[in-house]
Amino acid sequence: MGDAEREAVADGPGRGLRAAAGAGAAAGTGADVAAGPGVGAGRASGAGAGSAVGTGTAARDGAGAADASARLLKLFEARRLTPTQRRIAHCLVRKADEAPFLSSVEVAELAGVSQPSVTRFAVALGFDGYPALRRHLREVAPAQFPPDAAGYNEYQQAVHAEIENLRHLAALLADPGPVARAGTVLAASRPLPVLGLRAAGAQARGFAYFAAKVHPDVRLLDEGGTMLGDRIDAAVRAGASALLCFALPRHPREVVDALAYARQAGLTVVAVADSAFAPVAAHSDLLLPAAVGTGLAFDTACAPMLLGRVLLESMCDALPDPQARLEEFDARAAARGVFVE
């Protein structure tokens, strides 16, 4: 009997084989990943933290969602996963509300992989097949809905989903270590290139705009093409030691290529991405995850934007006298009449 057929038989309350969660994450991408409470930051195989909100579903209870997501992520990060398996894990995390009820065929369609790949993913985690993994998901990540969830329209659902993304981000920031390390690395880079293409361009521009008020040399890289490598080279020649990248779906191939090139050039790559399963994880030294909302026609990125501001605050803490730079900017802006009071 195949795995897809075994799903149709009784899915009783008995536990499947559990995968060992492990104290340390397996080495894979080489990126330090900020994980949830009780998980910490460590070397992960593209796993770590990501979205805890499914598409088109009502918001869950904040504390319960963060706790269930942390346990689910710990299960994934305790194994060395192939790129295909990371796609499946990414899909399950993004569909955390629905994951315990999806068949292997549905997971395969959502992740864009074959059904046997889903079966192999479950076995790689230590289960005897996908049905056992699904039973486990029902235990560690049960769906939780507020009593009035049925009354939400699609616009309200999108807002509540973003609220849940922010709650999950708050839970991740309970361990400020990864953000503090990232702020120190970025503050020390002269100049500081900030990369963001397509959907992530707005996040990169926003960060660069404010960072330029306190950092002496910020270089925005928001245009792709062959000159992108030239601009990375120029930053390295000028003394840059790090690069900040904002990476959001859909992930442009040239962003992945640019990060690989930047690391080859000796830059430390800090990435803000929608999930630690994102394609940029393999080319990031420190990845900070913040989920995007997927309930509307176009993704919403409140959590990545807020994480960018948190990273700015951390960078200010590591810079020499950022307040003096802000006061100098304000004085010059007032003299030029830049802002209307």
TIGU-399872 format. One line per 2 residues: number of its first residue (from 1); their letters; for each residue x, y, z of N, C-alpha, C. Coordinates in nm, 3 decimals. Layout:
BEGIN
NUM	a	X/Y/Z/X/Y/Z/X/Y/Z  ...
This chain:
BEGIN
1	mg	0.086/-0.121/0.000/0.000/0.000/0.000/0.089/0.124/0.000  0.064/0.219/-0.093/0.143/0.341/-0.101/0.111/0.438/0.010
3	da	0.198/0.539/0.023/0.180/0.637/0.131/0.050/0.714/0.115  0.017/0.749/-0.011/-0.106/0.824/-0.034/-0.228/0.742/0.004
5	er	-0.219/0.609/-0.021/-0.333/0.523/0.012/-0.344/0.504/0.163  -0.229/0.491/0.232/-0.234/0.471/0.376/-0.296/0.589/0.448
7	ea	-0.291/0.708/0.387/-0.353/0.824/0.450/-0.504/0.807/0.464  -0.560/0.731/0.372/-0.706/0.720/0.370/-0.759/0.629/0.480
9	va	-0.673/0.543/0.533/-0.719/0.455/0.639/-0.725/0.529/0.770  -0.775/0.460/0.874/-0.797/0.527/1.002/-0.672/0.597/1.050
11	dg	-0.687/0.725/1.083/-0.578/0.808/1.133/-0.603/0.829/1.280  -0.586/0.725/1.358/-0.622/0.727/1.499/-0.536/0.816/1.582
13	pg	-0.562/0.822/1.715/-0.491/0.912/1.803/-0.352/0.868/1.838  -0.311/0.745/1.798/-0.178/0.696/1.835/-0.068/0.782/1.777
15	rg	0.045/0.792/1.848/0.156/0.875/1.804/0.239/0.800/1.700  0.286/0.873/1.600/0.381/0.815/1.506/0.520/0.823/1.565
17	lr	0.618/0.772/1.491/0.756/0.780/1.536/0.798/0.925/1.539  0.850/0.972/1.653/0.891/1.112/1.664/1.035/1.127/1.618
19	aa	1.060/1.241/1.552/1.198/1.273/1.517/1.262/1.340/1.637  1.387/1.307/1.662/1.457/1.369/1.775/1.477/1.515/1.746
21	ag	1.435/1.600/1.839/1.444/1.745/1.818/1.587/1.793/1.832  1.668/1.726/1.913/1.810/1.761/1.919/1.835/1.895/1.982
23	ag	1.942/1.909/2.054/1.975/2.038/2.116/2.034/2.133/2.016  2.113/2.084/1.921/2.175/2.172/1.823/2.118/2.146/1.686
25	aa	2.119/2.249/1.602/2.069/2.235/1.466/2.178/2.180/1.377  2.137/2.106/1.275/2.235/2.046/1.186/2.297/2.153/1.099
27	ag	2.423/2.138/1.065/2.490/2.234/0.978/2.444/2.212/0.836  2.411/2.322/0.768/2.367/2.307/0.630/2.400/2.431/0.552
29	tg	2.323/2.539/0.573/2.341/2.658/0.493/2.457/2.742/0.540  2.501/2.728/0.661/2.606/2.814/0.712/2.551/2.944/0.764
31	ad	2.421/2.958/0.779/2.362/3.082/0.828/2.321/3.065/0.972  2.353/3.166/1.053/2.299/3.169/1.189/2.155/3.212/1.178
33	va	2.065/3.133/1.233/1.923/3.159/1.218/1.862/3.193/1.352  1.789/3.303/1.357/1.719/3.338/1.480/1.601/3.244/1.496
35	ag	1.596/3.170/1.603/1.488/3.075/1.625/1.396/3.124/1.734  1.290/3.049/1.758/1.189/3.090/1.853/1.233/3.069/1.996
37	pg	1.147/3.107/2.094/1.180/3.094/2.233/1.214/2.950/2.268  1.322/2.934/2.341/1.361/2.800/2.382/1.440/2.725/2.277
39	vg	1.453/2.785/2.158/1.529/2.720/2.052/1.665/2.785/2.038  1.671/2.918/2.047/1.797/2.989/2.039/1.841/3.006/1.895
41	ag	1.963/3.059/1.877/2.018/3.079/1.744/2.129/2.979/1.722  2.134/2.919/1.605/2.239/2.821/1.579/2.255/2.797/1.433
43	ra	2.346/2.706/1.399/2.364/2.668/1.261/2.249/2.579/1.220  2.184/2.613/1.111/2.066/2.535/1.071/2.073/2.500/0.924
45	sg	2.007/2.393/0.889/2.002/2.350/0.750/1.887/2.418/0.680  1.895/2.552/0.674/1.788/2.626/0.611/1.666/2.629/0.696
47	ag	1.668/2.578/0.817/1.552/2.579/0.903/1.571/2.685/1.008  1.468/2.708/1.087/1.477/2.809/1.190/1.341/2.864/1.216
49	ag	1.319/2.988/1.176/1.191/3.050/1.204/1.129/3.098/1.076  0.999/3.103/1.070/0.932/3.151/0.951/0.790/3.186/0.981
51	sa	0.710/3.188/0.877/0.572/3.227/0.893/0.494/3.123/0.969  0.407/3.169/1.058/0.323/3.077/1.133/0.177/3.094/1.096
53	vg	0.152/3.160/0.983/0.014/3.192/0.947/-0.017/3.135/0.810  -0.126/3.065/0.796/-0.168/3.009/0.668/-0.241/3.112/0.586
55	tg	-0.255/3.089/0.455/-0.324/3.182/0.369/-0.473/3.164/0.382  -0.544/3.279/0.382/-0.689/3.276/0.379/-0.751/3.219/0.503
57	ta	-0.680/3.205/0.613/-0.736/3.152/0.736/-0.744/3.261/0.839  -0.832/3.242/0.937/-0.847/3.342/1.042/-0.727/3.336/1.135
59	ar	-0.706/3.443/1.211/-0.591/3.450/1.300/-0.608/3.355/1.417  -0.494/3.306/1.467/-0.494/3.217/1.582/-0.457/3.295/1.707
61	dg	-0.469/3.229/1.818/-0.425/3.289/1.943/-0.275/3.310/1.939  -0.226/3.432/1.972/-0.086/3.467/1.956/0.009/3.378/2.031
63	ag	-0.009/3.360/2.159/0.085/3.281/2.238/0.086/3.136/2.194  -0.033/3.079/2.172/-0.040/2.940/2.129/0.022/2.919/1.993
65	aa	0.004/3.015/1.902/0.060/3.003/1.768/0.212/3.006/1.773  0.267/3.099/1.851/0.413/3.110/1.859/0.474/2.984/1.920
67	da	0.409/2.930/2.024/0.461/2.811/2.090/0.456/2.691/1.997  0.342/2.672/1.929/0.329/2.559/1.836/0.428/2.572/1.721
69	sa	0.445/2.694/1.670/0.538/2.716/1.560/0.681/2.685/1.602  0.716/2.725/1.724/0.852/2.700/1.772/0.880/2.550/1.778
71	rl	0.783/2.472/1.825/0.802/2.327/1.833/0.812/2.266/1.693  0.730/2.316/1.601/0.733/2.265/1.465/0.867/2.296/1.398
73	lk	0.916/2.418/1.418/1.042/2.457/1.359/1.158/2.378/1.418  1.150/2.349/1.547/1.257/2.272/1.610/1.263/2.132/1.550
75	lf	1.148/2.076/1.518/1.144/1.945/1.454/1.219/1.949/1.321  1.196/2.055/1.242/1.258/2.064/1.110/1.407/2.095/1.119
77	ea	1.445/2.185/1.210/1.584/2.229/1.214/1.678/2.123/1.269  1.624/2.019/1.330/1.708/1.914/1.387/1.757/1.815/1.283
79	rr	1.726/1.837/1.157/1.767/1.746/1.052/1.834/1.823/0.938  1.930/1.759/0.874/1.989/1.816/0.753/1.893/1.789/0.637
81	lt	1.842/1.894/0.577/1.741/1.881/0.473/1.798/1.918/0.337  1.752/1.850/0.234/1.789/1.884/0.097/1.710/2.009/0.055
83	pt	1.750/2.076/-0.053/1.673/2.192/-0.099/1.524/2.161/-0.121  1.494/2.044/-0.178/1.354/2.007/-0.199/1.282/1.991/-0.065
85	qr	1.349/1.929/0.029/1.287/1.910/0.161/1.268/2.042/0.234  1.360/2.138/0.212/1.343/2.270/0.273/1.220/2.340/0.215
87	ri	1.192/2.317/0.086/1.072/2.374/0.026/0.947/2.319/0.093  0.949/2.189/0.121/0.835/2.126/0.187/0.819/2.181/0.328
89	ah	0.931/2.190/0.401/0.925/2.245/0.536/0.875/2.389/0.536  0.923/2.467/0.440/0.878/2.606/0.426/0.727/2.610/0.405
91	cl	0.677/2.524/0.318/0.534/2.519/0.290/0.455/2.485/0.415  0.500/2.386/0.492/0.427/2.346/0.612/0.427/2.455/0.717
93	vr	0.536/2.529/0.729/0.541/2.638/0.826/0.448/2.751/0.783  0.451/2.784/0.655/0.363/2.892/0.606/0.216/2.852/0.615
95	ka	0.188/2.723/0.610/0.051/2.673/0.617/0.027/2.605/0.752  0.085/2.660/0.858/0.083/2.592/0.988/-0.058/2.561/1.035
97	de	-0.154/2.648/1.005/-0.292/2.623/1.047/-0.352/2.503/0.975  -0.315/2.488/0.847/-0.376/2.384/0.765/-0.293/2.256/0.759
99	ap	-0.163/2.266/0.790/-0.072/2.154/0.771/-0.119/2.023/0.833  -0.173/2.025/0.957/-0.213/1.897/1.017/-0.325/1.825/0.944
101	fl	-0.389/1.892/0.848/-0.505/1.833/0.780/-0.481/1.815/0.630  -0.361/1.846/0.582/-0.331/1.834/0.440/-0.282/1.693/0.407
103	ss	-0.323/1.641/0.294/-0.271/1.514/0.248/-0.133/1.534/0.187  -0.063/1.426/0.167/0.070/1.438/0.106/0.060/1.492/-0.037
105	ve	-0.047/1.458/-0.106/-0.066/1.509/-0.242/-0.087/1.660/-0.238  -0.166/1.708/-0.142/-0.190/1.852/-0.130/-0.063/1.926/-0.093
107	va	0.016/1.870/-0.001/0.143/1.932/0.036/0.236/1.938/-0.085  0.239/1.830/-0.163/0.324/1.827/-0.282/0.283/1.936/-0.381
109	el	0.153/1.954/-0.400/0.106/2.057/-0.493/0.141/2.197/-0.442  0.123/2.220/-0.312/0.152/2.351/-0.255/0.301/2.383/-0.260
111	ag	0.384/2.282/-0.237/0.528/2.304/-0.234/0.591/2.296/-0.373  0.515/2.247/-0.470/0.569/2.234/-0.605/0.669/2.120/-0.618
113	vs	0.643/2.010/-0.547/0.732/1.893/-0.552/0.647/1.770/-0.582  0.712/1.656/-0.593/0.638/1.532/-0.617/0.586/1.474/-0.485
115	qp	0.483/1.390/-0.496/0.429/1.327/-0.375/0.532/1.235/-0.309  0.612/1.158/-0.386/0.715/1.077/-0.320/0.817/1.162/-0.243
117	sv	0.839/1.285/-0.289/0.932/1.373/-0.216/0.878/1.406/-0.078  0.745/1.420/-0.067/0.684/1.446/0.063/0.702/1.324/0.154
119	tr	0.686/1.208/0.098/0.707/1.085/0.176/0.851/1.076/0.225  0.946/1.103/0.135/1.088/1.098/0.174/1.118/1.203/0.280
121	fa	1.052/1.318/0.272/1.070/1.423/0.372/1.027/1.372/0.510  0.912/1.306/0.515/0.864/1.253/0.643/0.961/1.149/0.699
123	va	1.012/1.063/0.612/1.106/0.960/0.656/1.236/1.024/0.704  1.280/1.131/0.636/1.403/1.200/0.676/1.390/1.259/0.816
125	lg	1.267/1.292/0.856/1.243/1.347/0.989/1.233/1.237/1.095  1.232/1.111/1.052/1.228/1.001/1.147/1.095/0.932/1.159
127	fd	0.998/0.967/1.072/0.866/0.904/1.077/0.861/0.788/0.978  0.761/0.702/0.995/0.750/0.587/0.905/0.667/0.619/0.781
129	gy	0.633/0.742/0.760/0.557/0.786/0.644/0.488/0.918/0.674  0.425/0.975/0.571/0.361/1.104/0.591/0.244/1.099/0.689
131	pa	0.160/0.993/0.691/0.051/0.991/0.788/0.100/1.006/0.932  0.213/0.944/0.965/0.268/0.957/1.100/0.313/1.100/1.126
133	lr	0.373/1.163/1.026/0.414/1.303/1.041/0.292/1.391/1.061  0.185/1.364/0.984/0.064/1.447/0.996/0.002/1.432/1.134
135	rh	0.002/1.312/1.190/-0.048/1.296/1.326/0.035/1.377/1.425  0.166/1.377/1.401/0.253/1.453/1.489/0.225/1.603/1.477
137	lr	0.200/1.650/1.356/0.169/1.791/1.336/0.041/1.830/1.410  -0.055/1.738/1.416/-0.179/1.768/1.489/-0.154/1.782/1.638
139	ev	-0.046/1.721/1.685/-0.013/1.731/1.827/0.066/1.858/1.858  0.161/1.893/1.771/0.250/2.005/1.802/0.201/2.138/1.748
141	ap	0.113/2.137/1.648/0.067/2.263/1.589/-0.082/2.260/1.563  -0.163/2.240/1.666/-0.308/2.237/1.645/-0.361/2.373/1.605
143	aq	-0.462/2.371/1.520/-0.524/2.497/1.479/-0.602/2.556/1.595  -0.588/2.688/1.614/-0.659/2.757/1.720/-0.723/2.882/1.660
145	fp	-0.852/2.896/1.674/-0.922/3.008/1.616/-1.000/3.081/1.724  -1.006/3.215/1.716/-1.087/3.288/1.812/-1.235/3.259/1.789
147	pd	-1.318/3.276/1.891/-1.460/3.241/1.879/-1.531/3.313/1.765  -1.489/3.436/1.734/-1.561/3.513/1.632/-1.492/3.507/1.496
149	aa	-1.402/3.409/1.476/-1.326/3.403/1.352/-1.416/3.392/1.230  -1.528/3.323/1.244/-1.616/3.302/1.130/-1.674/3.433/1.079
151	gy	-1.673/3.536/1.164/-1.729/3.664/1.123/-1.633/3.754/1.049  -1.507/3.712/1.034/-1.409/3.796/0.965/-1.427/3.788/0.814
153	ne	-1.425/3.903/0.746/-1.420/3.900/0.600/-1.275/3.887/0.556  -1.251/3.876/0.426/-1.116/3.849/0.378/-1.019/3.961/0.411
155	yq	-1.067/4.085/0.417/-0.978/4.196/0.450/-0.939/4.191/0.597  -1.036/4.161/0.683/-1.005/4.148/0.825/-0.911/4.031/0.851
157	qa	-0.932/3.922/0.778/-0.844/3.807/0.793/-0.700/3.844/0.760  -0.682/3.925/0.655/-0.547/3.967/0.617/-0.483/4.051/0.728
159	vh	-0.562/4.139/0.789/-0.510/4.222/0.897/-0.474/4.136/1.018  -0.562/4.044/1.053/-0.535/3.958/1.168/-0.415/3.867/1.141
161	ae	-0.398/3.825/1.017/-0.282/3.744/0.984/-0.154/3.823/1.005  -0.156/3.951/0.969/-0.037/4.035/0.991/-0.013/4.057/1.140
163	ie	-0.119/4.070/1.215/-0.104/4.082/1.361/-0.035/3.959/1.417  -0.073/3.842/1.366/-0.009/3.719/1.411/0.138/3.713/1.370
165	nl	0.167/3.764/1.250/0.307/3.770/1.208/0.389/3.857/1.303  0.330/3.969/1.346/0.400/4.059/1.439/0.415/3.994/1.576
167	rh	0.314/3.921/1.618/0.326/3.850/1.746/0.436/3.746/1.740  0.443/3.677/1.627/0.547/3.577/1.613/0.685/3.643/1.612
169	la	0.697/3.758/1.546/0.823/3.832/1.545/0.861/3.873/1.687  0.762/3.920/1.764/0.789/3.957/1.903/0.843/3.838/1.982
171	al	0.787/3.720/1.956/0.835/3.600/2.026/0.979/3.568/1.987  1.012/3.586/1.860/1.149/3.561/1.816/1.247/3.658/1.880
173	la	1.202/3.783/1.897/1.290/3.885/1.953/1.308/3.873/2.103  1.242/3.772/2.164/1.268/3.746/2.305/1.415/3.713/2.326
175	dp	1.479/3.660/2.223/1.624/3.642/2.223/1.682/3.750/2.133  1.732/3.861/2.191/1.780/3.973/2.108/1.920/3.949/2.051
177	gp	1.982/3.837/2.084/2.119/3.812/2.042/2.143/3.824/1.893  2.065/3.755/1.807/2.091/3.764/1.663/2.080/3.905/1.608
179	va	1.981/3.982/1.652/1.967/4.120/1.603/2.083/4.206/1.653  2.124/4.185/1.777/2.236/4.262/1.832/2.364/4.233/1.754
181	ra	2.386/4.105/1.721/2.505/4.070/1.642/2.498/4.132/1.504  2.380/4.128/1.443/2.365/4.186/1.310/2.391/4.336/1.313
183	gt	2.338/4.405/1.414/2.358/4.549/1.425/2.505/4.585/1.437  2.579/4.508/1.515/2.722/4.532/1.532/2.797/4.512/1.401
185	vl	2.763/4.405/1.328/2.829/4.376/1.201/2.802/4.488/1.100  2.677/4.534/1.092/2.642/4.638/0.994/2.703/4.772/1.031
187	aa	2.705/4.804/1.159/2.760/4.933/1.202/2.909/4.944/1.170  2.978/4.830/1.170/3.122/4.831/1.149/3.160/4.838/1.001
189	sr	3.065/4.821/0.911/3.096/4.819/0.768/3.098/4.961/0.712  3.209/4.999/0.648/3.222/5.129/0.583/3.274/5.108/0.442
191	pl	3.192/5.122/0.339/3.050/5.158/0.341/2.963/5.039/0.376  2.832/5.065/0.381/2.734/4.959/0.408/2.641/4.945/0.288
193	pv	2.658/4.843/0.204/2.564/4.820/0.094/2.436/4.754/0.145  2.323/4.801/0.095/2.192/4.748/0.133/2.121/4.704/0.006
195	lg	2.094/4.574/-0.004/2.040/4.515/-0.126/1.893/4.476/-0.109  1.814/4.511/-0.210/1.674/4.469/-0.213/1.618/4.491/-0.352
197	lr	1.574/4.386/-0.418/1.523/4.396/-0.554/1.375/4.361/-0.558  1.306/4.415/-0.657/1.165/4.387/-0.681/1.082/4.411/-0.555
199	aa	1.012/4.309/-0.503/0.922/4.328/-0.390/0.995/4.378/-0.266  1.123/4.342/-0.252/1.200/4.382/-0.135/1.264/4.519/-0.151
201	ga	1.247/4.580/-0.266/1.309/4.710/-0.289/1.261/4.816/-0.191  1.132/4.814/-0.158/1.078/4.914/-0.066/1.140/4.900/0.072
203	qa	1.160/4.775/0.116/1.221/4.753/0.247/1.365/4.802/0.249  1.439/4.773/0.142/1.578/4.817/0.135/1.588/4.969/0.130
205	rg	1.501/5.033/0.052/1.505/5.179/0.042/1.471/5.244/0.175  1.370/5.189/0.244/1.333/5.244/0.373/1.445/5.233/0.473
207	fa	1.510/5.117/0.478/1.621/5.100/0.571/1.735/5.195/0.535  1.771/5.202/0.406/1.883/5.286/0.364/1.855/5.434/0.392
209	yf	1.731/5.476/0.375/1.695/5.617/0.399/1.724/5.656/0.542  1.678/5.575/0.637/1.699/5.609/0.778/1.842/5.580/0.822
211	aa	1.901/5.473/0.771/2.037/5.438/0.811/2.136/5.548/0.772  2.110/5.615/0.660/2.200/5.720/0.613/2.205/5.839/0.710
213	kv	2.108/5.851/0.797/2.107/5.960/0.894/2.204/5.937/1.009  2.244/5.811/1.029/2.333/5.779/1.141/2.461/5.709/1.097
215	hp	2.459/5.647/0.980/2.576/5.576/0.927/2.643/5.664/0.822  2.776/5.674/0.824/2.845/5.767/0.734/2.839/5.732/0.587
217	dv	2.816/5.608/0.550/2.819/5.571/0.408/2.731/5.450/0.382  2.608/5.475/0.339/2.513/5.370/0.306/2.492/5.370/0.155
219	rl	2.501/5.254/0.093/2.486/5.244/-0.052/2.371/5.150/-0.086  2.267/5.207/-0.142/2.147/5.130/-0.177/2.168/5.057/-0.309
221	ld	2.143/4.926/-0.307/2.150/4.844/-0.428/2.010/4.793/-0.457  1.933/4.869/-0.533/1.794/4.832/-0.560/1.766/4.812/-0.708
223	eg	1.872/4.801/-0.789/1.857/4.775/-0.930/1.942/4.654/-0.967  1.881/4.562/-1.041/1.953/4.443/-1.081/2.033/4.465/-1.208
225	gt	2.066/4.356/-1.274/2.143/4.366/-1.396/2.290/4.341/-1.373  2.368/4.351/-1.480/2.510/4.319/-1.472/2.588/4.417/-1.386
227	ml	2.535/4.538/-1.366/2.607/4.635/-1.286/2.599/4.608/-1.136  2.511/4.516/-1.097/2.498/4.485/-0.954/2.629/4.431/-0.900
229	gd	2.692/4.341/-0.974/2.822/4.289/-0.931/2.927/4.398/-0.926  2.920/4.492/-1.022/3.015/4.603/-1.022/3.002/4.686/-0.895
231	ri	2.879/4.709/-0.852/2.856/4.792/-0.734/2.899/4.720/-0.607  2.885/4.589/-0.605/2.937/4.512/-0.492/3.088/4.521/-0.488
233	da	3.152/4.508/-0.606/3.297/4.521/-0.613/3.342/4.658/-0.563  3.270/4.763/-0.604/3.306/4.899/-0.563/3.297/4.916/-0.412
235	av	3.193/4.856/-0.353/3.178/4.865/-0.208/3.293/4.793/-0.137  3.332/4.677/-0.190/3.443/4.602/-0.130/3.572/4.682/-0.140
237	ra	3.598/4.743/-0.257/3.720/4.823/-0.275/3.722/4.942/-0.180  3.603/4.996/-0.150/3.595/5.111/-0.061/3.608/5.073/0.086
239	ga	3.610/4.943/0.115/3.632/4.899/0.253/3.514/4.830/0.319  3.407/4.800/0.245/3.291/4.735/0.304/3.329/4.599/0.360
241	sa	3.270/4.565/0.475/3.295/4.434/0.535/3.167/4.352/0.545  3.050/4.415/0.521/2.922/4.345/0.534/2.823/4.399/0.432
243	ll	2.720/4.319/0.407/2.611/4.359/0.318/2.480/4.318/0.383  2.383/4.407/0.381/2.249/4.376/0.430/2.157/4.351/0.312
245	cf	2.083/4.241/0.316/1.990/4.208/0.208/1.850/4.189/0.263  1.752/4.249/0.197/1.610/4.221/0.223/1.563/4.130/0.111
247	al	1.511/4.014/0.148/1.470/3.913/0.049/1.328/3.869/0.077  1.237/3.899/-0.016/1.096/3.864/0.001/1.046/3.791/-0.122
249	pr	0.939/3.713/-0.107/0.883/3.642/-0.224/0.828/3.742/-0.326  0.833/3.708/-0.454/0.904/3.593/-0.507/1.052/3.627/-0.515
251	hp	1.137/3.531/-0.486/1.279/3.559/-0.470/1.349/3.563/-0.607  1.400/3.681/-0.648/1.470/3.690/-0.776/1.599/3.607/-0.774
253	re	1.625/3.540/-0.881/1.746/3.460/-0.890/1.871/3.547/-0.876  1.866/3.669/-0.929/1.986/3.752/-0.924/2.019/3.797/-0.782
255	vv	1.921/3.796/-0.691/1.953/3.826/-0.552/2.035/3.713/-0.491  1.992/3.589/-0.517/2.067/3.473/-0.469/2.208/3.475/-0.526
257	da	2.219/3.503/-0.656/2.351/3.507/-0.720/2.436/3.620/-0.662  2.373/3.736/-0.635/2.447/3.850/-0.581/2.501/3.821/-0.441
259	la	2.423/3.749/-0.360/2.471/3.715/-0.226/2.586/3.616/-0.233  2.576/3.520/-0.323/2.686/3.426/-0.340/2.813/3.500/-0.382
261	ya	2.796/3.595/-0.471/2.911/3.675/-0.518/2.967/3.760/-0.406  2.878/3.820/-0.325/2.922/3.905/-0.215/3.004/3.827/-0.113
263	rq	2.961/3.705/-0.084/3.036/3.623/0.012/3.171/3.581/-0.046  3.174/3.552/-0.175/3.301/3.520/-0.239/3.397/3.638/-0.232
265	ag	3.340/3.760/-0.234/3.421/3.881/-0.227/3.464/3.914/-0.085  3.418/3.833/0.011/3.462/3.852/0.149/3.366/3.927/0.238
267	lt	3.246/3.959/0.190/3.149/4.031/0.271/3.072/3.935/0.362  3.041/3.982/0.482/2.951/3.910/0.571/2.809/3.949/0.533
269	vv	2.726/3.851/0.502/2.590/3.877/0.454/2.489/3.863/0.568  2.417/3.970/0.595/2.304/3.969/0.688/2.178/3.978/0.604
271	av	2.085/3.886/0.623/1.964/3.883/0.542/1.840/3.891/0.629  1.746/3.976/0.588/1.611/3.978/0.643/1.523/3.912/0.539
273	ad	1.466/3.796/0.571/1.390/3.718/0.474/1.257/3.676/0.533  1.166/3.635/0.445/1.033/3.596/0.491/1.037/3.468/0.572
275	sa	1.142/3.391/0.560/1.153/3.265/0.633/1.297/3.217/0.625  1.337/3.140/0.723/1.472/3.083/0.720/1.483/2.971/0.619
277	fa	1.374/2.936/0.552/1.378/2.840/0.443/1.395/2.910/0.309  1.404/3.043/0.310/1.413/3.120/0.186/1.539/3.082/0.109
279	pv	1.538/3.098/-0.024/1.654/3.059/-0.105/1.783/3.131/-0.066  1.773/3.251/-0.005/1.894/3.326/0.031/1.963/3.267/0.153
281	aa	1.899/3.174/0.223/1.957/3.120/0.347/2.093/3.056/0.322  2.109/2.990/0.209/2.234/2.920/0.180/2.350/3.016/0.160
283	hs	2.320/3.144/0.137/2.426/3.243/0.110/2.425/3.355/0.214  2.372/3.328/0.332/2.365/3.428/0.438/2.447/3.381/0.559
285	dl	2.519/3.473/0.621/2.592/3.441/0.743/2.504/3.458/0.865  2.410/3.549/0.858/2.315/3.571/0.967/2.180/3.604/0.906
287	ll	2.082/3.517/0.926/1.950/3.536/0.866/1.849/3.568/0.976  1.774/3.676/0.956/1.671/3.719/1.050/1.536/3.705/0.981
289	pa	1.452/3.612/1.027/1.325/3.586/0.958/1.210/3.672/1.008  1.125/3.712/0.914/1.002/3.784/0.946/0.900/3.748/0.839
291	av	0.789/3.691/0.879/0.692/3.636/0.784/0.617/3.746/0.709  0.577/3.714/0.588/0.492/3.803/0.509/0.349/3.751/0.513
293	gt	0.253/3.841/0.495/0.113/3.802/0.487/0.080/3.759/0.345  0.001/3.654/0.332/-0.029/3.599/0.200/-0.180/3.590/0.174
295	gl	-0.259/3.660/0.253/-0.403/3.648/0.240/-0.464/3.733/0.131  -0.389/3.828/0.076/-0.439/3.916/-0.030/-0.372/3.881/-0.162
297	af	-0.412/3.948/-0.268/-0.357/3.919/-0.400/-0.206/3.942/-0.403  -0.160/4.043/-0.327/-0.017/4.071/-0.318/0.025/4.061/-0.172
299	dt	0.143/4.003/-0.149/0.192/3.982/-0.013/0.203/4.115/0.062  0.184/4.107/0.193/0.203/4.222/0.280/0.325/4.196/0.367
301	ac	0.400/4.303/0.398/0.530/4.285/0.461/0.547/4.374/0.584  0.449/4.374/0.672/0.459/4.454/0.794/0.572/4.404/0.884
303	ap	0.582/4.273/0.903/0.684/4.218/0.992/0.825/4.243/0.940  0.855/4.221/0.811/0.989/4.254/0.762/1.023/4.402/0.778
305	ml	0.924/4.490/0.756/0.949/4.632/0.774/0.985/4.664/0.919  0.908/4.609/1.012/0.934/4.634/1.153/1.068/4.576/1.194
307	lg	1.101/4.457/1.144/1.230/4.398/1.176/1.343/4.485/1.124  1.323/4.548/1.008/1.423/4.641/0.956/1.446/4.758/1.050
309	rv	1.337/4.809/1.110/1.350/4.921/1.205/1.419/4.875/1.334  1.387/4.753/1.376/1.454/4.698/1.494/1.603/4.684/1.466
311	ll	1.637/4.641/1.347/1.777/4.627/1.309/1.846/4.764/1.306  1.775/4.864/1.260/1.828/5.001/1.264/1.859/5.044/1.408
313	es	1.769/5.014/1.499/1.790/5.048/1.640/1.915/4.978/1.693  1.930/4.852/1.658/2.047/4.777/1.702/2.175/4.836/1.643
315	mc	2.167/4.878/1.518/2.284/4.938/1.454/2.321/5.071/1.522  2.218/5.148/1.557/2.243/5.274/1.628/2.314/5.250/1.761
317	da	2.275/5.142/1.828/2.339/5.109/1.956/2.487/5.079/1.938  2.525/5.032/1.820/2.665/4.995/1.795/2.747/5.105/1.730
319	lp	2.681/5.212/1.685/2.752/5.322/1.620/2.800/5.424/1.723  2.909/5.493/1.695/2.956/5.597/1.786/2.871/5.724/1.775
321	dp	2.805/5.760/1.882/2.729/5.885/1.893/2.629/5.908/1.779  2.535/5.815/1.758/2.436/5.837/1.652/2.343/5.954/1.681
323	qa	2.322/5.986/1.809/2.234/6.097/1.843/2.289/6.229/1.791  2.421/6.245/1.795/2.482/6.368/1.744/2.458/6.382/1.594
325	rl	2.465/6.269/1.523/2.440/6.272/1.378/2.294/6.310/1.350  2.202/6.258/1.429/2.061/6.292/1.410/2.036/6.439/1.437
327	ee	2.096/6.490/1.542/2.078/6.632/1.575/2.138/6.721/1.466  2.252/6.678/1.411/2.313/6.754/1.302/2.222/6.755/1.179
329	fd	2.163/6.641/1.149/2.070/6.634/1.036/1.949/6.725/1.059  1.892/6.719/1.179/1.776/6.802/1.210/1.807/6.949/1.197
331	ar	1.926/6.989/1.242/1.964/7.130/1.234/1.976/7.175/1.089  2.038/7.093/1.007/2.053/7.129/0.866/1.918/7.129/0.794
333	aa	1.832/7.032/0.827/1.701/7.027/0.765/1.620/7.150/0.801  1.629/7.195/0.927/1.556/7.314/0.971/1.607/7.437/0.900
335	ar	1.739/7.447/0.884/1.798/7.563/0.816/1.755/7.569/0.670  1.735/7.455/0.607/1.694/7.450/0.467/1.543/7.452/0.450
337	gv	1.470/7.445/0.559/1.324/7.442/0.550/1.271/7.317/0.483  1.336/7.203/0.509/1.300/7.079/0.442/1.159/7.033/0.479
339	fv	1.125/7.046/0.607/0.996/6.993/0.654/0.903/7.107/0.693  0.773/7.084/0.672/0.671/7.180/0.711/0.627/7.145/0.852
341	e	0.641/7.239/0.941/0.602/7.213/1.083/0.451/7.228/1.097
